[in-house]
Amino acid sequence: MSAALTIGAGAEDERQQRAQVVQHAREFLMHLDALGRQLTLYDPGNAAVRRTLERLIADVRALQAETGEIALAFADGHAFVNGVWVRANRRTWEAAVNLTDRLGRLDSRGLVLEEGVADQVILSLAQLLNNPSQGHDIDALEARADALDGVRLLPLPSDADRARMGRGAAREDAVDLFREGLLAVADQDLADLDLFLRRRQRALVKRLVALCEESPEEALALTAMRDPCLPPQAHSLLVCIYAVALGRQLDLSRRTLIRLGVAALSHNLGEALVDSDLFAANRELSPGERDELEAHTLRGALHVVTHHGLAAPALERALASLEHHLHHDGRGGYPFKTNRPAHLFSRIIAVADVFDALSQDRPWRQAWAPDQAVKLVMRRAGRQLDPVLVRAMVKLIGRYPPGSLVELDSGAWAVVLGPGAGLRPLERPRVLLISDDDGQRLPTPVAADLGERHPQRRAWLRTIARTRDPKRLGEPVVRILFGPRLETPPGRMDIDEARELRRRRTRPKES
C-alpha cells in the first residue's frame, strides 16, 4: 500500500514540475518577445527595457533551476521546452509566431541556453532575434549568434533529414494537424472568430498546404476521419482539407491556397447564428424552419463584413459563406438564384462541401459509400456544381476515394490509399492489403499499387472486385491508414510495360 502511495505521489510531483516548467516557459516567451519589441524603440539603458530584462533573466534562472539546460524549439507557432509542449494562450501564441519567424530567418528552429549563461548574453540574444525583422545581413547575424557564449541555435532539418523521416513521420504530422484543426473549429464560438483564432486558423492552413505539397496521400487520408464522436464543426475542417487539395490540383499558388483554406474553414460560420436543433432534426422541416436554416449563408456573410470590414481576406470569407450553396446553372440553391458565376473559392468549397456531406451520416439518412458519393457528385456536375471542378475532384480522389474498403479478385481485402502511379490511377489506386488471398489477417498491412502486372502473364496482378462497408464489418479504417505498414516497391507496372512496348515499336529494323 505504501509503495502504491509513493508511486502516486511521485507521479503527482512530476505533473506539478511539468506545470511549473510550462508556466516559466510562457513567461519567458512573453518577456523575450516584449524585450525585442522594446529594443526597436529604446536603448538597453532604458528603465522599461531594464525591467523587462530583469523579468526575463528571472524566467531563465527559474527554468534552469527546474531543468538545467534549456532547449526551446518552435514549429508553426507552437513552442516546446525540453520536449514539453507549451500550451498556447493568446499572448504566448503571438510571441511564439514572432520567434518562429525570426529564428527561421537565421535558418534555425530553436535555441539552447546552457547553464550559467550570463545576463549580458541574454540581452544580446534578444537584440539578435530582433535584427532579422529589420533586414540586416544574415551572415553577420549568424556570426554574432556563434559568438554568444552559452547559447546555441538549433538548425532547421535538412532535405536529407526530411527524406529519412519517411512516410511514417508524415502520417504522424497529419494526425497532429487534424487534432490541432479540431481545436481551431470546435472549442470556440464560431461567431466570435477573434484575431487570435484567425491567426491560429491561418497557421493551421499553412501546415495543411505544406502537407498537401510534401505528402498529398497522407493529407487526403485525413478525409477518412468520420468518427460519430467528432463535433459537427469537423465538417468544416474536412471541407478545408478537400478544398486545399483540390486547389493544389488546379495549380493555385501557395498564397492563394492559404486564402482558400481560411475561407473554407469559416464557410459555415453562419450556422453558429442559427438554432442548432434545426440541423439535427430527424423530420421534414416546415417552410419557416427551412427558411431559417437557409439563412445561415446570409447571416454568416453579414457577420464577417460587419465585424471584420471589407478587406480582401474578409470579403473572401464572406463570399464563401454566402455562395457555397448557389447552383452552378443558376436554377437552384440559396439564399438566391443567379446566373452570375460564383467566386472561384465558393465553387471549390461547394464541390468539397457536397462530397463530404454525402460521405457523412445525417440524422435523416446514412452516409453513402465513398465510391457511390463520387458518382452522386458527378451527376450534379453542370447543374449544382461546376463541371470542371468536379472533374478535377474525381481526378484527385479517384473512383475509390481514400479510406474505401475493397475486396480484390484474388480474395484479399484492402483499404484504398489514393490514386495509383500507373496508366489508370483512378481505376487502379494504391491500397493497403490487410489480408492475404485466403482472407487471413496480415500482421502488418502491405502497400501495393493495383497498376502492377502479373510477373508471368499478361494480366493484372490484383483488381478491385467490389467495395464493402467498413462500419458494418467493424474494420478500423482510420487506424489502418495511419498505423504501421510495409512499403514494398511494385514489380512490373503497366506503365513500364507500355514504355517497353513503345521502345519495341520505335526500334529500327535490322537490314
N, C-alpha and C positions, 0 to 999 in steps of 0.2 A: 504493500500500500504506500509506504514511504517513498519507494523508488518511483512509483507512478506519479506521486505528487511532485517529486523532484524533476521528472521529465516535463510535466505540465508547467512547472514554474520556469524551467529553462526555456521552453517554447514561448512563454509569455514575455520573458526578458528579451528574447531575440526579437519579438514583434515590436516591443517598445523601443529597442535600439534602432530598428529599421525605421520606425516612425520618426525618431529624433533625427536620424540621418537625412530623411526626406525633408523634414522641416528646415533644417540648417541649409540644405541644398537649395530649397526655394528662396530663402533669404539671400543666399549667395548669388543666385541668378539675378534677382531683382536689383541687388546693390551693385553688381558688376555692370549691368545694363545701365542703371542710373548714373554710375560714375562715368561711363563712356559718354553719355549724353551731356553731363555737366562739363566734361573736359573739352567739348566743342565750343563752349561759351566762356569758360573761366580757366585761369591758370591753376596749377596744382596748389598754390598757396591760398586759394580762396577758402573762406570758412565753411561754405556748404560742401565744397569738394573734400575738405579735411574730415568733416563729419561723416560723409558717405564712405570715405576710405577707411575710417576707424571701424565703422559697422562691417565693411567688407572683410577687414582683417580679423575682426572678431568671429565672423562666419567661418573663415578659413581655419582659425585655431580650434573652433568648436568641432568642425568636421574632422580635423586631424586628430583631435582627442578621441573621437569615436572610431575612426577608420585608419588612421595613419596616413599613408599616401592617398591623395585624392585623384581619381580618374573620372573626368567628366566627358561624356560623349553626347553628340547631338545628331538627330535624324528627323527631318521633316517637322521641326518644331517640337519634337519630344526630347527630353533630357534624361540622361542616365548617370547616376553617380555610383561608381564601383559596381556597375552592373544592375543597380536597383533603379527601376523606373520612377521618375519624379512625376506623380500625378499632377497634371496642369490645372491651374486656375486662370482667371482672366489676366492677371498680372504676369505670372510666370510664363504663360503661353507666348505672349508678345516678346518677352525677354529671350526666350529660347529661340524663337524665329529670328530675331535680330542677330543673336550669337551664331546660329547656324549659318546665316548668310555671311557674316564677317569672317568666320573660320573657313567657310567654303572658298572665299577669295584668296585665302592663304593655302589652298589645297589641303585643308585639314578638316577632320570631323570631330575633333575634341582636343582636350589638353589634360596634362597630368601635373599636379602640384606636389612636389616632393616634400617630405617632412623637413621642417626648419626653413622653408622658403622665406626670404627676407621681406620686410614690409615694403621697401622701395621697389623690389621686383614685382610685387602685386600691383603697385601703381603703374609701373612700366608696362605690365601686361594689359591693364585697362587702356592705356594710351595706344598700345599696339593694335588691340582689337578695334579701336575706334578709327584708325587710319585707313583701312581698306575702303570704307564708305566714302572717303574723301578723295579717292583716285590717286593715291601715292604709288610709287614704284613698288611692285610686288616683290622683286628680287631683293631690294633693300629691306623691305619689311621682313622677309624670311630670314635674312641675315641677322636682323635685330632679334627675331624670335630665337634663333640659335644661340644668341648671346645672353639670353635670360637664364641666370643661374637658378636651378631648382624648378624650371618649367620646361615641359616637353610638349610639342604639338603632335597629335595623333594623325598620321597621314590618311588620305582617302584610299579606299581599296582600289587596287589596280585592275586593269582588264583581265589579267591572268587570275587574280583573286576572285573576281566575279565569275569567271569561267569555271573555276574549281568549285564554287558554291553549288553549281548544278541546278537541276530542276527541283530538287528537294527543298532548297532554300527559297526558291521562287514560290513553291506551294505554301511554305510557312509564311512568307511575306503576304501572299494573297489572303490567307486566313486572318492574319493580323489586320490587314486592311479592311476586311469585312467586319471584324469586331469594332474597329475604330469607326467605320461607317455607321453601324447601328447606334453608336453613341452620338453621332452627329445628326441623326434623323429621328431617334426615338426618345431619348431622355431630354426633351425640350418642349417648349410651347412653340409649335411651328410658326405661329403667327407673330412671334417676337422677332426672331431672326436678327439679333443684335450684331454689333460689329465683331465681337469675339466669336460668335457662332459662324458668321460668314467667313472669317479668316480660317477657322477650323475646317469648314467645308471646302474652301479653296485648297488648303494644304492636302486634304484627303483626295480631291480630284487630281491634283498634281501627281500624287503617288499612283493613282489609278492609271493615268496617262502613261507614266513610266512603265508600269507593269504591262500595259497593253503593247507597248513598243518592244519590251525585252522578253516577255513571256505571255504572248496572246492566248495560248492554250490554257494556262493557269487562270488568267483573268476571266475567260469565258466559263471555266469550270465553276466559278463562284455563282453563276446563274442557276446552278443545281441546288442551291441552298433554299429549300422550300419547307422548312420545319413549321408545323402549325403553331409552335410556341413563339415564333418570331413576331414582333409587333407589326401592326398593319402598315406602319410607315416604312418597313423594309422594302415594300414595293417600290418606293422612290429610289432607294439605293440600287435595286436590281435594274430599274429603268435607266439609271445613270450609267451602270456598267454596260448595258446593251448600247446605249446612245454613244458613249465614248468609243466603244469597239466599232460601231457602225461608222462613226465619223472618221476613224482611222482607216477603215475600209475605203472611204471616199477620198482619202489622201488629204484631209484637212490638216492645217498647220498645228503645231503643238499648242500655240496660244489660243487658237480657235477651239481646239479640243477642250482646253481647260474652261473656256467660257461656256461651251456646250454642256459640259459635265455639271457646272454650277447651276445652270438653268434647269437641267434635268432633275437635280436633287430637290429643287423647290417648285417643280411643275404642279404638284398637288397641294401647294400652300393653302389654297382656299378651303380645303377640306377641314382644316382646323377651325374655320369660321362657320361651319355648318353642323347641325345636330348629328353627332356621330351615330346615333341609333338608326338613321336612315340607311347608312352603308351596311349595317349588319341585319337589316330586316329580311326575314325569310318569307316574304309575301309580295304580292303585287302592290306597288306604291300608288297612292291616289294622285290625281293630276297636280294638286298643290304640293304634295311631297316630292313629286318628280321635278317640279319647278325649283323647289328649294335645293334639291340635290344638284341639279344642273347649274345653279347659281354659284357653285364653288369656283368655277373658272373666272367669272367676272369679279367675284369678291377677292380672289387671290391677286388678280392683276391690279385692282384698285388699291389693295393694301400695299403692294410693293411700291407703286407710284407715289402713294400718299406719304409713306414713311421713309422711302429711300430716294426720292427725287426722280429726275429724268435723265440721269447719266446713262451711258450706253449699257453697262452691266445690269442696272436696274430695269431698263427697258427690255432687255433680252429675257430676264426672268419673268417680267410682266407678260410679254408676248407668249412665252412658253406656257404660262398658266392660262392665258386667255384662249389660245388657239389649238391646244393639243387634242381637243375633241371636235374640231371642224373636219368636215369631209372634203376630200380632195376634189370631188366633182361638183361641189357647191350645192348638192341636193339634200344634204342631211347634216347631222351634227348639231352642236350647240356651243355657245349661247346664241348664235345667229347663223344664218346661211349666207354664203358669199362665194362668188366666182373668182374673187381675188386670191391668188396663191398665198398660203400662209408663209411665215418666216421659215427659213431652212431648218433652224433649230426646232421649231414647232413640228415640222413634218417628220424629222428624225425621231423626236420624242414620241410622236403619235404611233409610229411603227413599233418602237420599243415598248410603249405602254400597252398596245393591243396584244402583242405576243406574250408579254409577261402576265397580263390579266388572264389570257386564255389558259396559261400554264399553271395558274394558281386556283386553289379551292375558293369558292364563294359560298355564302350562306344558301343561295338558291340553286347551286349546281356544283358538281365536282370538277376538278381540273381535267383538261384534255391532256392526253398523252403528248409528249413533245413533238413527235412526228405528225400527229394529227393537228396540233396547233400551227405547225408550219403550213399545212395545206389550207387551213382556215384563213391564215394571213394572206396567202397567195390569192384566195378567192376574193379578198377585199381590195386587191390591187386595182387601181384605176377608178374605183368608186370611193371607198372610205380613205384609202391610203395611197400615197404617191407610188406609182408602179416602179419607178427607177429605184427608189429606196427599198422597196420590198425585194426586188431582185438582188440588191446589194446585201440585204439582210439574210436572204437564203444562201447566198454565196458565202457569207460569213459563218453561219452556224451549220450549214449543210442540211441534207434531207433528214438526218438524225441528229438533233441538237445535243450538245454536251450533257451528260447525265442520263441519256436514254439507256434503258436496259434492253439488250437484244439477245436473241438466240441465234446461233450460227448454224449453217447447214451441216457442219461437222459434228454438232451436238454440244459444242462448248457454249458457255454463257459469257457475256462481256458487257462492259459499260463503255459507252462512247466518250472519247476524249475531245474530238473535234475533227474538222476536215483532214483528210489524209494527204500524203505527199505524192500520190500517183497521178495518172491521167484523169481519173474520175474522183476528185477529192470529196465531192458532195455525196456521191452514192457509196463510196468506199472510204469511210473515215478511219482515223486511228482509234483503237479501242484498248481497253484493259481486259485481258482474259482473266476471268475469276474462277473458271473450272476447266477441266480437261475435256476431251471429246466424249468421255464416258460419264460426264456430269459430276465427277469428283472434284471437290473444292481444292483449289490450289492454295498452298500455304502463303504465297505472296503473289499478287496479281502481276501479270506479264503484259507489257505494252506491245502491241502488234499493229501493223498497217494492213488494212484489207485490200490495198492495192498490190499485195505480194502475190506472185505467181507460184504455181506448183513447181518444185525443182525438176521433176522428171517428165511432166507432160504439159501440154498447152491448156491449162485450166487455172482458175483462181484457187488459191490455197484455202481461203475462207470467204464465205458470203453470208450476209445477213438474211436469215430466213423469216424472222418476224420479230416484232417488238413485244415486250412484256411489261406488266405493271409492277414497278418495284415496291409500291406500298402494299399491294395485295400479297406479294410474295415475301415481304419483310426484308428486302435487300437494302442495306445501308449504303446507298449510292454515294452520298457525300463523303462518308468515311472511306470508301474505296477510292474515290477520286483524289483525296488529299492524304491518303495513307502511304506506306512504303510500297514500292513497286520495283520490278526488274525491267531495265531498259535494254533490249537486245536489238542490234541492227537487223533490219529486214534482209531477206535473201534476194532473190531475183524479183525486182519490181516491174510492173507493167511499163513504166516509163523507160526503164533500162532496156526492156525488150523492144520497145518502139525505136529507141535510138539505134540499137543493133540492126534492126530491120532497115532503117534508113541508110545506114552505112553500107549494108549489102547492096541496096538498090543503086547507090551512087558510086560504088566501087567500079573503076574502069575494067572493061572486059579484056582478058588477055588475047593477044592476036595469035 
